[in-house]
Amino acid sequence: MAKQKQNILYLRKATIQDVPSIHHLLLRFSRQGALLPRSYSELYKHLRDFFVLVDNGEAGFKGCCALSITWENLAEIRSLIVVEGAQREGWGRRLVDTCLSEAITLGIYRVFTLTYQTDFFAYLGFEDVDKEQLPQKVWSDCLNCPKFPDWCDEVAMLMEL
């Protein structure tokens, strides 16, 4: 009887070859209203921010997450995705923990997210904050968002490390 190969998921830093797969995931989830889409240009510019969740036995990605530096003492967790078949296995938490670890390595001890998944981030230790406490984010990214300022329904959450 042939041995079945076990698929193993693992996290790693994104590479330039990953951009089309990251873009595909973000586009798919943005169509579901789970997050905002990112252009290829933005992904190439911020590639170093991304970690990916990959399967050693299949083509395609199972998830991604980015840590984006906003200011000298502030970073953002963004573009967190775990595909349906890999959800509820702790991968979302591992992706966020990986980004938080990188924030600490960089000397950044305040990390926020804008999210619809408030229960998940609260479970990880993030707390609701008013978006006005994040002026660097508002003036750097939010101004370009089609939902700004009147329709933004994402919740701002912050963690002090």
C-alpha positions as protocol buffer text, in pm:
chain_id: "A"
residue {
  index: 1
  type: MET
  ca { x: 0 y: 0 z: 0 }
}
residue {
  index: 2
  type: ALA
  ca { x: 138 y: 343 z: -99 }
}
residue {
  index: 3
  type: LYS
  ca { x: 213 y: 589 z: 175 }
}
residue {
  index: 4
  type: GLN
  ca { x: 9 y: 907 z: 152 }
}
residue {
  index: 5
  type: LYS
  ca { x: 219 y: 1223 z: 167 }
}
residue {
  index: 6
  type: GLN
  ca { x: 123 y: 1447 z: 458 }
}
residue {
  index: 7
  type: ASN
  ca { x: 75 y: 1812 z: 374 }
}
residue {
  index: 8
  type: ILE
  ca { x: 245 y: 2041 z: 621 }
}
residue {
  index: 9
  type: LEU
  ca { x: 164 y: 2409 z: 659 }
}
residue {
  index: 10
  type: TYR
  ca { x: 437 y: 2651 z: 755 }
}
residue {
  index: 11
  type: LEU
  ca { x: 498 y: 3024 z: 786 }
}
residue {
  index: 12
  type: ARG
  ca { x: 773 y: 3214 z: 609 }
}
residue {
  index: 13
  type: LYS
  ca { x: 861 y: 3560 z: 484 }
}
residue {
  index: 14
  type: ALA
  ca { x: 708 y: 3642 z: 147 }
}
residue {
  index: 15
  type: THR
  ca { x: 925 y: 3644 z: -164 }
}
residue {
  index: 16
  type: ILE
  ca { x: 889 y: 3834 z: -489 }
}
residue {
  index: 17
  type: GLN
  ca { x: 741 y: 3522 z: -651 }
}
residue {
  index: 18
  type: ASP
  ca { x: 460 y: 3526 z: -392 }
}
residue {
  index: 19
  type: VAL
  ca { x: 308 y: 3858 z: -501 }
}
residue {
  index: 20
  type: PRO
  ca { x: 58 y: 3710 z: -754 }
}
residue {
  index: 21
  type: SER
  ca { x: -66 y: 3459 z: -495 }
}
residue {
  index: 22
  type: ILE
  ca { x: -94 y: 3725 z: -224 }
}
residue {
  index: 23
  type: HIS
  ca { x: -279 y: 3951 z: -467 }
}
residue {
  index: 24
  type: HIS
  ca { x: -518 y: 3668 z: -557 }
}
residue {
  index: 25
  type: LEU
  ca { x: -595 y: 3597 z: -188 }
}
residue {
  index: 26
  type: LEU
  ca { x: -650 y: 3964 z: -106 }
}
residue {
  index: 27
  type: LEU
  ca { x: -873 y: 4013 z: -410 }
}
residue {
  index: 28
  type: ARG
  ca { x: -1079 y: 3705 z: -326 }
}
residue {
  index: 29
  type: PHE
  ca { x: -1135 y: 3814 z: 33 }
}
residue {
  index: 30
  type: SER
  ca { x: -1196 y: 4179 z: -61 }
}
residue {
  index: 31
  type: ARG
  ca { x: -1481 y: 4065 z: -287 }
}
residue {
  index: 32
  type: GLN
  ca { x: -1635 y: 3904 z: 22 }
}
residue {
  index: 33
  type: GLY
  ca { x: -1605 y: 4237 z: 205 }
}
residue {
  index: 34
  type: ALA
  ca { x: -1353 y: 4098 z: 455 }
}
residue {
  index: 35
  type: LEU
  ca { x: -1077 y: 4350 z: 377 }
}
residue {
  index: 36
  type: LEU
  ca { x: -967 y: 4614 z: 130 }
}
residue {
  index: 37
  type: PRO
  ca { x: -790 y: 4507 z: -191 }
}
residue {
  index: 38
  type: ARG
  ca { x: -425 y: 4592 z: -255 }
}
residue {
  index: 39
  type: SER
  ca { x: -279 y: 4671 z: -595 }
}
residue {
  index: 40
  type: TYR
  ca { x: 18 y: 4484 z: -739 }
}
residue {
  index: 41
  type: SER
  ca { x: 216 y: 4806 z: -708 }
}
residue {
  index: 42
  type: GLU
  ca { x: 137 y: 4834 z: -338 }
}
residue {
  index: 43
  type: LEU
  ca { x: 221 y: 4468 z: -279 }
}
residue {
  index: 44
  type: TYR
  ca { x: 559 y: 4496 z: -452 }
}
residue {
  index: 45
  type: LYS
  ca { x: 634 y: 4814 z: -255 }
}
residue {
  index: 46
  type: HIS
  ca { x: 542 y: 4650 z: 78 }
}
residue {
  index: 47
  type: LEU
  ca { x: 651 y: 4292 z: 11 }
}
residue {
  index: 48
  type: ARG
  ca { x: 892 y: 4293 z: 307 }
}
residue {
  index: 49
  type: ASP
  ca { x: 593 y: 4346 z: 537 }
}
residue {
  index: 50
  type: PHE
  ca { x: 435 y: 4011 z: 449 }
}
residue {
  index: 51
  type: PHE
  ca { x: 446 y: 3664 z: 596 }
}
residue {
  index: 52
  type: VAL
  ca { x: 275 y: 3379 z: 412 }
}
residue {
  index: 53
  type: LEU
  ca { x: 122 y: 3050 z: 516 }
}
residue {
  index: 54
  type: VAL
  ca { x: 205 y: 2782 z: 261 }
}
residue {
  index: 55
  type: ASP
  ca { x: 139 y: 2413 z: 212 }
}
residue {
  index: 56
  type: ASN
  ca { x: 436 y: 2198 z: 115 }
}
residue {
  index: 57
  type: GLY
  ca { x: 218 y: 1959 z: -81 }
}
residue {
  index: 58
  type: GLU
  ca { x: -10 y: 2183 z: -285 }
}
residue {
  index: 59
  type: ALA
  ca { x: 16 y: 2484 z: -510 }
}
residue {
  index: 60
  type: GLY
  ca { x: -130 y: 2799 z: -361 }
}
residue {
  index: 61
  type: PHE
  ca { x: -125 y: 2978 z: -35 }
}
residue {
  index: 62
  type: LYS
  ca { x: -330 y: 2919 z: 275 }
}
residue {
  index: 63
  type: GLY
  ca { x: -290 y: 3265 z: 423 }
}
residue {
  index: 64
  type: CYS
  ca { x: -92 y: 3583 z: 472 }
}
residue {
  index: 65
  type: CYS
  ca { x: -46 y: 3874 z: 710 }
}
residue {
  index: 66
  type: ALA
  ca { x: 158 y: 4193 z: 705 }
}
residue {
  index: 67
  type: LEU
  ca { x: 321 y: 4417 z: 963 }
}
residue {
  index: 68
  type: SER
  ca { x: 333 y: 4769 z: 825 }
}
residue {
  index: 69
  type: ILE
  ca { x: 534 y: 5035 z: 1008 }
}
residue {
  index: 70
  type: THR
  ca { x: 323 y: 5348 z: 1041 }
}
residue {
  index: 71
  type: TRP
  ca { x: 540 y: 5571 z: 1259 }
}
residue {
  index: 72
  type: GLU
  ca { x: 842 y: 5550 z: 1489 }
}
residue {
  index: 73
  type: ASN
  ca { x: 643 y: 5383 z: 1766 }
}
residue {
  index: 74
  type: LEU
  ca { x: 347 y: 5237 z: 1578 }
}
residue {
  index: 75
  type: ALA
  ca { x: 286 y: 4950 z: 1337 }
}
residue {
  index: 76
  type: GLU
  ca { x: -23 y: 4794 z: 1182 }
}
residue {
  index: 77
  type: ILE
  ca { x: -131 y: 4435 z: 1138 }
}
residue {
  index: 78
  type: ARG
  ca { x: -297 y: 4426 z: 797 }
}
residue {
  index: 79
  type: SER
  ca { x: -410 y: 4190 z: 523 }
}
residue {
  index: 80
  type: LEU
  ca { x: -466 y: 3896 z: 758 }
}
residue {
  index: 81
  type: ILE
  ca { x: -616 y: 3603 z: 569 }
}
residue {
  index: 82
  type: VAL
  ca { x: -647 y: 3234 z: 641 }
}
residue {
  index: 83
  type: VAL
  ca { x: -838 y: 3034 z: 379 }
}
residue {
  index: 84
  type: GLU
  ca { x: -1146 y: 2839 z: 480 }
}
residue {
  index: 85
  type: GLY
  ca { x: -981 y: 2495 z: 490 }
}
residue {
  index: 86
  type: ALA
  ca { x: -710 y: 2614 z: 732 }
}
residue {
  index: 87
  type: GLN
  ca { x: -925 y: 2823 z: 966 }
}
residue {
  index: 88
  type: ARG
  ca { x: -986 y: 2730 z: 1329 }
}
residue {
  index: 89
  type: GLU
  ca { x: -644 y: 2562 z: 1350 }
}
residue {
  index: 90
  type: GLY
  ca { x: -456 y: 2850 z: 1513 }
}
residue {
  index: 91
  type: TRP
  ca { x: -293 y: 2981 z: 1195 }
}
residue {
  index: 92
  type: GLY
  ca { x: -444 y: 3329 z: 1224 }
}
residue {
  index: 93
  type: ARG
  ca { x: -300 y: 3360 z: 1572 }
}
residue {
  index: 94
  type: ARG
  ca { x: 41 y: 3233 z: 1451 }
}
residue {
  index: 95
  type: LEU
  ca { x: 44 y: 3484 z: 1168 }
}
residue {
  index: 96
  type: VAL
  ca { x: -38 y: 3770 z: 1406 }
}
residue {
  index: 97
  type: ASP
  ca { x: 214 y: 3644 z: 1666 }
}
residue {
  index: 98
  type: THR
  ca { x: 482 y: 3635 z: 1396 }
}
residue {
  index: 99
  type: CYS
  ca { x: 409 y: 3998 z: 1310 }
}
residue {
  index: 100
  type: LEU
  ca { x: 406 y: 4098 z: 1678 }
}
residue {
  index: 101
  type: SER
  ca { x: 742 y: 3928 z: 1726 }
}
residue {
  index: 102
  type: GLU
  ca { x: 883 y: 4123 z: 1434 }
}
residue {
  index: 103
  type: ALA
  ca { x: 746 y: 4447 z: 1583 }
}
residue {
  index: 104
  type: ILE
  ca { x: 931 y: 4376 z: 1908 }
}
residue {
  index: 105
  type: THR
  ca { x: 1249 y: 4294 z: 1714 }
}
residue {
  index: 106
  type: LEU
  ca { x: 1217 y: 4632 z: 1543 }
}
residue {
  index: 107
  type: GLY
  ca { x: 1159 y: 4811 z: 1874 }
}
residue {
  index: 108
  type: ILE
  ca { x: 794 y: 4893 z: 1804 }
}
residue {
  index: 109
  type: TYR
  ca { x: 567 y: 4834 z: 2103 }
}
residue {
  index: 110
  type: ARG
  ca { x: 233 y: 4970 z: 1984 }
}
residue {
  index: 111
  type: VAL
  ca { x: 54 y: 4767 z: 1719 }
}
residue {
  index: 112
  type: PHE
  ca { x: -293 y: 4832 z: 1584 }
}
residue {
  index: 113
  type: THR
  ca { x: -533 y: 4687 z: 1331 }
}
residue {
  index: 114
  type: LEU
  ca { x: -844 y: 4807 z: 1152 }
}
residue {
  index: 115
  type: THR
  ca { x: -1071 y: 4506 z: 1140 }
}
residue {
  index: 116
  type: TYR
  ca { x: -1414 y: 4350 z: 1115 }
}
residue {
  index: 117
  type: GLN
  ca { x: -1288 y: 4052 z: 1323 }
}
residue {
  index: 118
  type: THR
  ca { x: -1307 y: 4223 z: 1661 }
}
residue {
  index: 119
  type: ASP
  ca { x: -1367 y: 3906 z: 1865 }
}
residue {
  index: 120
  type: PHE
  ca { x: -1055 y: 3742 z: 1719 }
}
residue {
  index: 121
  type: PHE
  ca { x: -830 y: 4040 z: 1790 }
}
residue {
  index: 122
  type: ALA
  ca { x: -981 y: 4095 z: 2136 }
}
residue {
  index: 123
  type: TYR
  ca { x: -899 y: 3730 z: 2214 }
}
residue {
  index: 124
  type: LEU
  ca { x: -537 y: 3804 z: 2119 }
}
residue {
  index: 125
  type: GLY
  ca { x: -524 y: 4102 z: 2356 }
}
residue {
  index: 126
  type: PHE
  ca { x: -609 y: 4396 z: 2129 }
}
residue {
  index: 127
  type: GLU
  ca { x: -844 y: 4662 z: 2267 }
}
residue {
  index: 128
  type: ASP
  ca { x: -1088 y: 4891 z: 2087 }
}
residue {
  index: 129
  type: VAL
  ca { x: -962 y: 5247 z: 2036 }
}
residue {
  index: 130
  type: ASP
  ca { x: -1096 y: 5552 z: 1861 }
}
residue {
  index: 131
  type: LYS
  ca { x: -948 y: 5595 z: 1512 }
}
residue {
  index: 132
  type: GLU
  ca { x: -853 y: 5948 z: 1610 }
}
residue {
  index: 133
  type: GLN
  ca { x: -582 y: 5793 z: 1832 }
}
residue {
  index: 134
  type: LEU
  ca { x: -412 y: 5680 z: 1509 }
}
residue {
  index: 135
  type: PRO
  ca { x: -359 y: 6006 z: 1316 }
}
residue {
  index: 136
  type: GLN
  ca { x: -57 y: 5869 z: 1127 }
}
residue {
  index: 137
  type: LYS
  ca { x: -275 y: 5593 z: 979 }
}
residue {
  index: 138
  type: VAL
  ca { x: -562 y: 5824 z: 896 }
}
residue {
  index: 139
  type: TRP
  ca { x: -341 y: 6072 z: 713 }
}
residue {
  index: 140
  type: SER
  ca { x: -122 y: 5815 z: 535 }
}
residue {
  index: 141
  type: ASP
  ca { x: -369 y: 5549 z: 418 }
}
residue {
  index: 142
  type: CYS
  ca { x: -726 y: 5625 z: 513 }
}
residue {
  index: 143
  type: LEU
  ca { x: -743 y: 5939 z: 298 }
}
residue {
  index: 144
  type: ASN
  ca { x: -707 y: 5718 z: -11 }
}
residue {
  index: 145
  type: CYS
  ca { x: -979 y: 5474 z: 92 }
}
residue {
  index: 146
  type: PRO
  ca { x: -1316 y: 5497 z: -85 }
}
residue {
  index: 147
  type: LYS
  ca { x: -1487 y: 5450 z: 253 }
}
residue {
  index: 148
  type: PHE
  ca { x: -1317 y: 5754 z: 413 }
}
residue {
  index: 149
  type: PRO
  ca { x: -1443 y: 5928 z: 619 }
}
residue {
  index: 150
  type: ASP
  ca { x: -1816 y: 5869 z: 636 }
}
residue {
  index: 151
  type: TRP
  ca { x: -1855 y: 5500 z: 555 }
}
residue {
  index: 152
  type: CYS
  ca { x: -1561 y: 5341 z: 732 }
}
residue {
  index: 153
  type: ASP
  ca { x: -1702 y: 5054 z: 932 }
}
residue {
  index: 154
  type: GLU
  ca { x: -1376 y: 4891 z: 1040 }
}
residue {
  index: 155
  type: VAL
  ca { x: -1298 y: 4891 z: 1410 }
}
residue {
  index: 156
  type: ALA
  ca { x: -962 y: 5022 z: 1530 }
}
residue {
  index: 157
  type: MET
  ca { x: -793 y: 4798 z: 1788 }
}
residue {
  index: 158
  type: LEU
  ca { x: -458 y: 4849 z: 1960 }
}
residue {
  index: 159
  type: MET
  ca { x: -215 y: 4633 z: 2155 }
}
residue {
  index: 160
  type: GLU
  ca { x: 60 y: 4771 z: 2377 }
}
residue {
  index: 161
  type: LEU
  ca { x: 347 y: 4520 z: 2382 }
}
